[in-house]
Amino acid sequence: MLNPSQQEFSHLGSPRDLRARPLRDLRISILDRCNFRCSYCMPKESLCGKHSFLPADELLSDEEIERIVRAFTSVGATKIRLTGGEPLLRPGLPALVKRIAAISGVHDLSMTTNGVLLPRLAVDLADAGLDRITISLDSLDESVFSLMTGGKASARQVLEGIAAAEAAGFQQLKINCVVKRGTNDHTVMDMVRHFRGSGHVLRLIEYLDVGNSNDWQKGQVVAGHEWLRRIHHHWPLKPLKYQQIGETAQRYAFEDGEGEIGLINSITQPFCGYCSRARVTADGLLYTCLFASQGTALKPLLGKADGNTDLEALIHKTWSNRDDRYSETRHLVPGRDKGQEMYRMGG
């Protein structure tokens, strides 16, 4: 007998993994470099001056990325998100976006960025066919922002990036705020106040234990239900229905009509049972979970002129054998390897 999540997925026409979850979303990292050093992703002390990033000749080319996206859409993926590292650092990015947007199977093309280069690129990205942008902003307080991001930029620069995206025609941006207790949690209500009524959606994300270099401690996690209670006390909220199966954020509307807010409670309320996301790294490794420690190499097939069918078959097989549910089982295997670093996996 199908469990509830399997019943909801039963009508979808894509390959299903061992838990009946379809492949619908692809998050593809287009480079692993970043101009920030966020404490939860790429803490500067973890790099220790080593050559930690991929050489340029090991990165997927525009043509290889296009072939991978075409293969994923052929086996059911419809939503593509470009990630990094920081994707805006990739040379010729608008041309790559245009190639992907032209693929008939891509119904939603989005990007996650820290936003500081948007004043330079937002118009070109809109013209190229990018549908949506998610911007990371962990505090409006400049000293806290600097602490969270390794002192590489300012909150003001991110706000300028948001303004540039607005001017380029991007509507209802998603603003991602990773919350760490004792670091930026005391500035979250100011973020809520700032983005309430802005037309954009602030999303508060529980601090995740991705990778092995961010020194994650459970006590640093602020549970989403704490924010729900605090925000509702100031500005009454009402729950909204999910827009689609597998949506990561619990959505709430302000009762006074001043927009909505999202809570991504990956630690306290895992959503593994509905996860439909595959990830490909900047060097062409396919991962079926954000916390996976082993990937499947796609790049060898990209060197074959007639390798498209083999590539689709490999993706289908890899997804069909998927059984990942790390967030539901992390408490059962304390101290286990938590996989690749977030800046390699794309978040």
N, C-alpha and C positions, 0 to 999 in steps of 0.2 A: 504493500500500500504506500502511496506517495505521502511524504510529509508535507506540511503546509507550504513550505517554500518550493518544493517540487511541483505541487499542484499549480502554483502561480506561474511557474516557468514552462508548464507543459505545452503551452500553445506557441512558444517561440521557436523559430526555425533555424537555430544555430546548434553546433555541436554542444553536447552537455558533458560536464565532468562527472566524476563518480558520485557526486552529491546533487546531480541534476541541474547544476548551475550553467546557464548558457554563456557563451563568449559573445559579449556585446561591445565592450569598451577596450580600446588600446591606448595605453599611455606610453609614448615613445620618447626616450631621452635623446636629444639631438646633440648634446655634448655634456661632459661631466664637470667642466670648469664653471666657476661662479665668482662674481665680484663681491659677494658677501661671505662672511664666515660665521653663520648662525650657529649658536651653541647646541641646537638640537639636530643639526644636519651635518655641518662641516666645521666643527670647532677648530679654531686656528692652532691650538696646542696639539691637536691630534695629528696634524700634518708634519710637524717637526722638521720643516724645511726640506722634506723629501720630495722627489719627483713623483707626486701622487696621481697625476692626471694622465690620461691617454695621449700618446703622440698623435698629431694631426692625421697621419697616414693610417691610423687604426680606427678613426671615426668613420661611421657610415657616411657614404657620399649622398648627395641629394637623390641620385638615381636609385641607390640601394634603399633609401628610406621610402621612396615612392613605391618600389617593388614590394617592400614589406607591407606597406599600408594596403596596396592592392590585394595582396594575398590574404590579409586579415579580413578585408571587406568581402572577399570571395567566400570565406567560411563563416560569415555572420556578423562581424563587427561593423557597427555603424557610427560609433562615436570615437573620435580621435582627439587625443590631448597631447600637445607638444610640451615637453618638460625639459629639465636639465638635471644638474647644474642650472645655469641661468640661460635660457634659450635665446634671449636677445643678444647674447654675445656671439652667436654664430654668424659668420660672414654670409651675406647674401640671403638672409632669412626670408624676406618677402618673396623672393623667387621660389624658395622651397614651399612656402605656404601656398602659393599660387598653384604649384604642381599638385599638391595634396588636395586642395579645394576642388580641383577639376576632376577628381576621381568620382565616378557616379555613385559608388557605394557609400561615400562619406556624407552622412546627413547632419553631422555636427562636428565642427572643427574648432577646438579651443586651445588655450595656452595658459600655463601657470608661470608667473614671472614676479620678480621683486619690483618691477615697474620703473626703475630709475632711468632706463634708456627709452621709455615710451615717448617722451617729447620728441625724440629723433625719429622714431619708427612707427608710431601709432597709425598715422595716415596711410603709410605704405602697406601696413598689415591689413588695414580695413579694405583698401583697394584690392589687395591680393586675395581676399575672400575669407579671412579669419572671422569666425562667428562670435566668439566670446573670449573674454579675458578674466582670469582669476589673479588677483594681486595679493602678495604676502605683505602684511603689515602688522607687527606684533605689539606696537605701542605708539602713541602720539607724543609721549614724553621723550625728548631727545636723549637724555642720559640713559633711560631704560632701553630705548631703541638701540643705542650704541652698544649697550651691554649684550643685548640679544643677538646683534648682527656682527659683532666683532669690530665695531668702530669703522666700518668701511663706507658708510654713507649716512644720510640723515633722513628722519621721518619726513621732513619738508620735501626732499627730493622724490620720495614715494608719492606724496600728495600731488606734486607737480605731474608725476606720471599718470595718476588717476585723472587729473584735469585734462591731460593730453588725450587720454583714451576717450573721455567724454566728448571732447571737441571733435575727435575723429569719427564719432557716431556710435561708439560702443555703449549699449544700454545695459543697465542693471549689472554692473560688475559684481563679482564675488570678491570679498575682502577676507582673506584667511588670517586668523590670529591664533598662533600656537600659544597656549597658556602654560606657564611654568610657575608653580607655587613658590613664592619668595623671590621671584625675579620680576615678572611683569603683571602678576594677577591684580595688584593694587591699581593698575591703570586701565583695566578692562572696562569699567563702567564709563570712563571718559570716552573710550572707543564706541561703546553703544550709543552714548549721547551724540557723538559726532556724526555717526552714519545713520542714525534714526532720521527718517524723512529725506535722506539724500538720494533715494532711488536705487541705492546699492544695497547688497545683502552682506552684512557682517556675519562671519562664521567662526565660532569659537571651537578650537580643536584641542582635545585632550592631548597632553604631551606624550608622544609615542616612543616606545623602546626600539626604534629602528636602528639597525647597525650595532656596532660594538665600541664606538668611540665617543659617544655623547654622555657617558657616565649616568645613564638614566636611573632614577630611583622612584619607586612607586609613590613615595611621599611627596614628590614634586608634581603629581597629577592633581588637578582640580576637577572633580567630577562635574559633568555637564549639568546634573540636576541642581548643583549649587548655584550655577548661573541662572538656571531657569527660575529658581525661587527668588534670587536677588533682583533679577531684571523685572520679573512679574510684580514684585513689590513696588517698584518705581513706575513701571509702564505696563499695565495689564496686557497679557498675551493670550492668544488662543491658538490651539494646534491647527496645522494645515495638513492636508492629505499629501502623501508622497505623489510626486509627479510621474514617477516611473519606478518599476521594480529595480531594486539594487541601489537606490539613492542612498548616499552615505550620511547626509545631514537630516536630523530631525528639524522640521521647519515650524516656526511659530510666527504669527502675524501680530503686530501691535493692534490692540483693539480700537485705537483711535485712528487707524488708517495710515499711520506713518511708516509703512513698509513692513519688513519681516527680518527675522534673525534665524541663523541656523546653528545647531549644536552637533558636532561630530564627536561622538562618545565612543571612540574605538576601544578604550580600555575598559570602561565600566559597562558598556552595552555593545559588545561586539556584533558586527553585522556580516560575519563570514558566510552565514547561510544564504545570503543574497548577493554575494560578490561575483560580479561578472567582468572583472578587470584583468587583462593581461598587461604585462610590462616588458618593453624591450629596451635594453641599455644602448648607450651610444656606440658600442662596438658590436652590437647585433646579438646579444644574448637574450633569449626569451625566458622570463620568469613568470610563474603563475601565482605568485604571492609577494607582497611587499617584503615579507620576512623570509623568503626562500633563500637558502644558501647555495643552491645549485641551479644553473641555468642551462638552457638548450641553445647551442650555437646555430644561428640561422645564416651567418655570413658565408660558410662554405658553399651553400646552395646558390648564393647570389652571383657567384663567379661562373655559373653555368648558363649559357644562353637559353637553354630549354628547361631551366630549373624551376619555373613557376609552379608547375603541377606538383613537383616534389616538395616545394616550400609549403604549399597549401596542405599537402598531406602530413608534413611534419608538424605544422601548427595544429591541425585537427587531432593528430595522435597525442601530442603533448597535452592539449587541453582535455581530451577524453580521459587521460590517465590522472588528471589533477584530483587531489584529495586534501588540499591545503585548508587549514582553519586555525592558524597560529593564535589569533587573538582569543579564540574560545578555549585554547588549551595551554596558554602560557603559564598558568598557575600550576599545571601538572608536571612541567619539566623545567624547574628553576635552573638558571644558569646555562641554558642551552644557547648555542650559537644563533645569533639573531640575523644572520645573513649579511647581505651587502649593505654598504653605507647608503643613506638616503640620496645623496647627491649622485650616486651611480644608478640608483633605481628609479629616480624621478618622482618620488613622493606619491 
